[in-house]
């Protein structure tokens, strides 16, 4: 079946590789909602989705795996008064849909009442759904994907004779689409959906010194975009990944010390993620966060701001509405270091006596900036600001306690003296408290890096414990 691209469809089924069209999904969802109403549900929500893609991996010049994935799902949430039940199925036959709705309704009948559970308030539901240019399917054959991966790996291997091995290179082309709708008191409510894509190219080279049992170091790099034409070239990815691995040869341990720490920009996004998790609804109403009751308070230095924009064209965190169909908004989350808003779904907002922020499902295109950052503040300039201390380029383990803020993770990177890299280091641990670390950010680099839905430059933290030999 082939559909013409239109505002109603948002994509062409034949071009995308999808099996189902937007109109078919609407019919499936409407059928589920109609059966929920027939059973006596007061409210209900349903979501139909489909994803497909191609993943190819190579290693040392040879094809390793070719994988095609395709999945589909219909989920239904049913409310019987203040009771809620949900169920899902991958079988789209009429009988299976009725059985799934019945299962959700039966669950709702026997669960405990929760007066705060329910669909989002009508005033919060999205009115306009702009096209954010999120869907760019990649007509990639397995042969072409393998050629790209091989070119990426070859570029890494050709960078230097000490790149002797790799953990492989890979290409992934993924696309999906969905349609959701609500039924409130038997009447139609929210309706919406869209298609999106995400493609990537990656490689992980290994550098080794000559001799038996000599030191080996691994590093990796990748590029991920909505549109395949925006991916970095295989040659650039391969060379950069190889240079990173080479730079880590001759690594040493450090004596235990306390010093400033510079987080490379991809890792700095992790610090931003910790802040987001700490001021998200679930952590707040469960009182399992080190930033409890922080609204209006200083959570970052006064020179820092955090902006959220769901409407960036082709943005990895872009969406006209959240997972509940609530309207998204561009907003200033942190202004001059003060927290101006939490990240709330409808349920967590009700638990806190607040209004949803349109963040059911997560944040949207966050950008962390410093008012002190200058255009020339690249990594070299940030090393100068660091002076003598540690540049971290890799973190290991999950040693983060979001209740207390205690932070302790394995790390590797480079020791810096008087603003210049002195030598690579490994087998160390960095430790501190996230509340102190966030307030102790002295500078943010102009070397902004986009990691998923977060964009931030390298981050300099004034003081951390570094445990070594």
C-alpha positions in Angstrom: 0.0 0.0 0.0 1.4 3.4 -0.9 0.2 6.7 0.5 0.8 10.2 -0.8 2.7 12.4 1.8 0.2 14.8 3.3 -0.5 16.7 6.5 -2.8 13.9 7.5 -0.2 11.1 7.0 3.1 13.0 7.7 5.0 10.4 5.7 4.8 8.0 2.7 4.4 4.4 3.8 6.3 3.0 0.8 9.2 5.4 1.2 9.5 4.9 5.0 9.4 1.1 5.1 6.4 1.2 7.4 3.7 -1.4 7.2 0.9 0.8 8.6 -0.3 4.2 7.6 -1.4 7.0 9.9 -5.1 6.4 9.0 -4.8 2.7 9.9 -3.4 3.7 13.3 -6.2 6.1 13.8 -8.7 3.3 13.1 -6.9 0.9 15.5 -6.9 3.5 18.3 -10.5 4.5 17.7 -11.5 0.8 17.8 -9.8 0.3 21.2 -11.3 3.5 22.7 -14.8 2.5 21.4 -14.5 -0.9 23.1 -13.3 0.7 26.3 -16.4 3.0 26.3 -18.6 -0.1 25.6 -17.2 -1.8 28.7 -18.0 1.2 30.8 -14.7 3.0 31.1 -15.0 6.6 32.2 -11.9 7.7 30.4 -9.3 6.0 28.3 -6.2 6.6 26.2 -4.7 4.5 23.4 -1.4 4.6 21.4 -0.5 2.7 18.3 3.2 2.7 17.2 5.5 1.0 14.8 9.3 1.1 14.4 11.7 -0.4 11.8 15.3 -0.1 10.8 18.6 -1.6 9.8 21.8 -2.1 11.8 25.0 -3.3 10.3 28.3 -3.9 12.1 31.8 -4.8 10.8 35.1 -5.6 12.4 38.7 -5.7 11.0 37.5 -5.3 7.5 34.8 -8.1 7.6 31.1 -8.0 7.9 29.9 -9.1 11.4 26.1 -8.6 11.6 23.2 -7.4 9.6 20.0 -6.9 11.5 16.6 -5.7 10.4 14.2 -4.8 13.2 10.5 -4.3 13.0 8.1 -3.9 15.9 4.6 -2.7 16.6 2.5 -2.1 19.6 -1.0 -1.0 20.7 -1.2 0.2 24.3 -4.5 1.0 26.1 -5.0 2.7 29.4 -8.5 2.5 30.9 -9.9 4.4 33.9 -12.8 3.1 35.9 -13.4 6.2 38.1 -10.2 6.7 40.1 -8.9 3.2 39.2 -6.5 2.7 36.4 -5.4 -0.3 34.3 -3.3 -0.7 31.2 -2.4 -3.5 28.8 -0.7 -3.8 25.4 -0.5 -6.1 22.4 1.5 -6.6 19.2 -1.5 -8.3 17.6 -3.6 -5.8 15.7 -6.5 -8.2 14.9 -10.0 -7.0 16.1 -10.2 -9.9 18.6 -6.8 -9.2 20.1 -7.6 -5.5 20.5 -10.9 -6.3 22.3 -9.1 -8.8 24.6 -6.4 -6.2 25.4 -8.9 -3.6 26.3 -10.8 -6.1 28.4 -7.6 -6.9 30.2 -6.9 -3.3 30.9 -10.4 -2.8 32.2 -10.2 -5.8 34.4 -7.0 -4.5 35.9 -8.6 -1.2 36.6 -11.5 -2.7 38.4 -9.3 -4.5 40.9 -6.6 -1.9 41.5 -6.6 0.6 44.4 -8.2 4.0 43.9 -5.8 6.9 43.2 -7.7 10.2 43.0 -4.8 11.9 41.3 -4.5 9.4 38.4 -6.2 10.3 35.1 -5.8 11.9 31.8 -4.2 15.4 31.5 -6.6 18.3 32.1 -8.3 19.5 28.9 -6.8 23.0 29.2 -3.3 21.5 29.0 -3.8 19.4 25.9 -2.0 20.5 22.8 -4.0 22.7 20.3 -1.5 23.1 17.5 0.9 20.4 16.3 3.7 22.1 14.2 5.8 20.1 11.8 9.3 20.0 13.3 11.0 18.2 10.4 11.8 15.1 12.5 11.3 12.4 9.8 14.0 11.6 7.3 14.0 7.9 6.4 17.2 6.6 5.0 16.9 4.3 2.0 20.0 2.3 3.0 20.8 -1.2 1.7 22.8 -3.6 3.9 25.6 -3.4 1.3 25.8 0.4 1.4 25.6 0.4 5.2 28.5 -2.1 5.3 30.5 0.1 3.0 30.1 3.1 5.3 31.0 1.1 8.4 34.1 -0.3 6.6 35.2 3.1 5.4 34.9 4.4 9.0 36.9 1.6 10.4 39.5 1.8 7.7 40.0 5.5 8.4 40.7 4.7 12.0 43.2 1.9 11.2 45.0 4.1 8.7 45.5 7.0 11.1 48.6 5.5 12.7 50.4 2.2 12.8 49.6 1.9 16.6 45.9 1.5 15.8 46.2 -2.3 15.5 42.7 -3.4 16.2 39.1 -2.3 16.7 36.0 -3.3 18.5 34.2 -2.7 15.2 32.2 0.0 13.5 28.5 0.2 13.0 25.7 2.0 11.0 22.1 2.2 12.2 19.1 3.7 10.3 15.9 3.8 12.4 12.5 5.3 11.9 9.2 5.1 13.8 5.7 6.6 13.9 2.8 6.6 16.3 -0.7 7.9 16.9 -2.4 8.6 20.2 -5.9 9.6 21.3 -7.9 10.1 24.5 -11.5 9.5 25.3 -12.9 11.6 28.2 -16.3 10.9 29.6 -17.2 9.1 26.4 -16.2 12.1 24.2 -13.2 12.5 22.0 -10.2 14.4 23.5 -6.6 14.7 22.4 -5.6 13.3 19.0 -2.1 13.4 17.6 1.0 11.6 16.4 4.0 11.9 14.0 6.9 10.1 12.4 10.5 10.5 13.4 13.9 9.1 12.4 17.4 8.6 14.1 20.5 7.5 12.3 24.1 6.9 13.5 27.6 5.9 12.5 30.2 4.8 15.1 33.6 3.2 15.5 35.7 2.0 18.5 39.5 1.7 17.6 42.2 0.2 19.8 45.7 1.7 20.1 48.6 -0.5 21.3 52.3 0.0 22.1 54.7 -2.4 20.5 55.8 -5.6 22.4 54.2 -8.5 24.1 51.7 -7.6 26.9 52.1 -3.9 26.0 49.6 -1.3 26.9 46.4 -1.0 24.9 43.9 1.8 25.0 40.4 2.0 23.5 38.2 5.0 22.6 35.2 5.6 20.4 33.3 8.2 18.5 30.0 8.5 16.7 27.6 10.8 14.9 23.8 10.7 15.3 21.3 12.8 13.4 17.6 12.9 12.3 18.7 13.4 8.7 21.4 11.1 7.2 22.9 13.9 5.2 23.9 15.7 8.4 26.0 12.8 9.8 29.7 13.4 10.0 31.8 11.6 7.3 33.0 8.1 8.0 36.6 9.3 7.5 36.2 12.1 10.0 34.6 9.9 12.7 37.3 7.2 12.1 40.2 9.6 12.3 39.0 11.4 15.4 38.2 8.1 17.3 41.7 6.9 16.5 43.3 10.1 17.6 41.5 9.8 20.9 42.7 6.3 21.4 46.3 7.2 20.6 46.3 10.1 23.0 45.6 7.8 25.9 48.7 5.6 25.5 51.3 5.8 28.2 48.6 6.4 30.8 49.6 6.6 34.5 47.9 6.5 37.9 47.7 9.6 40.0 48.4 10.1 43.7 45.2 10.9 45.7 44.6 14.6 45.6 42.0 17.4 45.6 41.9 19.6 42.5 39.6 21.3 39.9 38.1 18.9 37.3 37.2 19.7 33.7 34.5 17.5 32.2 34.8 17.1 28.5 31.6 18.3 26.8 30.1 14.8 26.1 30.5 14.0 29.8 29.3 17.5 30.8 25.9 16.4 29.5 25.8 13.8 32.2 26.0 16.5 34.9 23.1 18.3 33.2 21.2 15.0 33.2 21.8 14.7 37.0 20.3 18.2 37.5 17.3 17.3 35.4 16.7 14.0 37.3 17.0 15.8 40.6 14.2 18.3 39.7 11.9 15.9 38.0 8.4 15.2 39.4 8.9 11.5 40.4 12.0 12.3 42.5 10.3 15.3 44.0 7.0 13.8 45.2 8.9 10.7 46.4 11.3 13.0 48.3 14.2 11.1 46.7 16.3 14.0 45.5 19.1 16.2 46.8 17.3 19.2 45.4 14.0 18.9 47.3 12.0 22.2 47.5 14.5 23.9 45.3 12.1 26.0 43.1 13.2 29.6 43.2 16.5 28.7 44.9 20.1 28.8 43.6 21.0 25.5 42.1 23.8 26.8 39.7 26.1 29.7 39.9 24.7 33.1 39.0 26.4 33.2 35.6 24.5 30.1 34.4 21.2 29.6 32.5 19.3 26.5 31.3 16.9 26.8 28.4 14.4 24.2 27.1 13.1 24.5 23.5 10.8 21.6 22.2 10.5 23.2 18.8 14.0 23.0 17.4 13.7 21.8 13.8 15.2 18.3 13.5 16.1 18.4 17.2 16.7 15.1 19.0 14.5 16.2 21.8 11.9 18.1 19.7 8.2 17.4 20.0 4.9 19.4 19.8 3.5 17.6 22.8 4.7 15.2 25.5 3.8 11.6 26.1 0.4 12.5 27.5 -0.5 14.9 24.6 0.2 18.0 26.8 1.3 21.1 25.0 5.1 21.6 25.2 6.5 25.1 25.8 9.9 26.8 25.3 11.0 28.1 28.7 13.8 29.2 30.9 14.4 26.4 33.5 17.3 28.1 35.3 17.9 31.9 35.1 21.0 33.4 36.7 21.4 30.1 38.6 17.9 30.2 40.1 15.6 27.2 39.4 12.5 28.6 37.6 10.7 25.3 36.9 10.5 21.6 37.5 10.0 18.8 35.0 6.5 17.5 35.6 4.0 15.2 34.1 0.3 15.5 34.9 0.4 12.9 37.7 3.6 14.3 39.4 2.2 17.8 39.1 -1.0 16.8 40.9 1.0 15.0 43.6 2.9 18.3 44.2 -0.1 20.5 43.9 1.3 22.1 40.7 0.6 22.2 36.9 2.2 20.0 34.4 5.2 21.4 32.5 4.7 19.1 29.5 7.5 16.8 30.4 5.9 13.4 30.6 8.5 11.3 28.9 11.4 13.6 29.6 13.0 16.9 28.8 13.1 18.6 25.4 16.3 20.1 23.9 18.1 21.6 26.9 20.9 24.1 26.5 23.1 24.9 29.4 25.1 28.1 29.0 27.3 30.5 31.0 27.0 34.3 30.7 30.8 34.4 31.0 31.6 32.1 28.0 33.3 33.8 25.2 33.3 32.6 21.5 37.0 31.6 21.8 36.5 29.4 24.8 37.3 26.1 23.1 38.9 23.1 24.9 42.4 24.7 24.8 41.0 27.8 26.4 39.2 25.7 29.0 42.5 23.9 29.9 44.0 27.4 30.5 41.1 28.1 32.9 41.7 24.7 34.6 45.3 25.5 35.2 46.5 22.5 37.1 44.0 19.7 37.6 42.2 16.8 35.8 40.5 16.7 32.4 38.0 13.8 32.4 37.2 12.1 29.1 35.7 8.8 30.3 33.5 7.9 33.3 32.7 4.3 34.5 30.3 2.9 37.0 27.0 4.2 38.4 28.2 5.6 41.7 25.6 8.4 42.0 23.2 8.7 44.9 20.4 11.1 43.8 18.9 11.2 47.3 22.0 12.6 49.0 23.8 13.9 45.9 26.9 11.8 46.7 29.0 11.2 43.5 31.8 8.7 43.0 32.8 7.3 39.7 35.7 5.6 38.0 37.4 7.9 35.5 40.2 8.3 33.0 41.5 11.4 31.2 44.6 13.7 31.4 46.5 15.5 34.0 46.9 19.1 33.2 49.7 21.4 34.4 49.7 25.2 33.9 47.0 24.9 31.2 48.8 22.2 29.2 48.1 18.4 29.0 51.0 16.7 30.9 50.1 13.0 30.5 47.1 10.7 30.3 45.8 9.1 33.5 43.7 6.0 34.2 42.4 3.9 37.1 41.3 6.8 39.2 38.1 7.7 41.0 36.5 11.2 41.2 34.2 12.0 44.1 32.1 14.9 45.4 28.6 15.9 46.0 26.4 16.9 43.1 24.9 19.9 44.9 28.4 21.3 45.6 29.6 20.3 42.1 26.7 22.2 40.4 27.2 25.3 42.5 30.9 25.0 42.0 30.8 25.3 38.2 33.4 28.0 37.4 33.1 28.0 33.5 31.3 26.4 30.6 33.2 26.1 27.3 32.1 27.3 23.8 32.8 23.8 22.6 29.1 22.9 22.8 28.2 19.3 22.1 24.8 17.9 21.5 24.2 14.7 23.4 20.7 13.5 22.7 18.3 16.2 24.0 21.1 18.1 25.8 23.6 20.6 24.5 26.5 21.9 26.7 30.1 22.7 26.4 32.9 21.4 28.6 32.3 22.2 32.3 34.9 23.2 34.9 34.1 22.3 38.5 36.2 24.1 41.1 37.0 21.2 43.4 36.7 17.4 43.6 38.5 14.6 45.3 40.6 12.5 43.0 41.5 9.0 44.4 44.4 7.3 42.8 47.4 5.2 43.9 
